[in-house]
Amino acid sequence: MTTEYQTPTYPVVQFLVARGKGLSIALSGLLLLVLGGFGLASGALWLLPAALVAAGVLLGLLLSYVEVLRIIADTLIPKY
């Protein structure tokens, strides 16, 4: 009985490395639209600048996460 070792492929990591920047921008834009739209619909205009700040913070966090994930993937996942 022989079992051959197969290196893990990590499909989620590969997906996020390939499409992480676009997803970060899309999610931040979606947050901006939802919070901004809710602020306009409810009349709470203070939500508009809060939506801008929240979307900017989310974009920064997600882009930094994707960058760290790229570094980890480049150093730890074997290349073929």
ABEGO torsion letter per residue (X at the ends): XBBBBBBBAGAAAAAAAAAAAAAAAAAAAAAAAAAAAAAAAAGBAAAAAAAAAAAAAAAAAAAAAAAAAAAAAAAABBBX
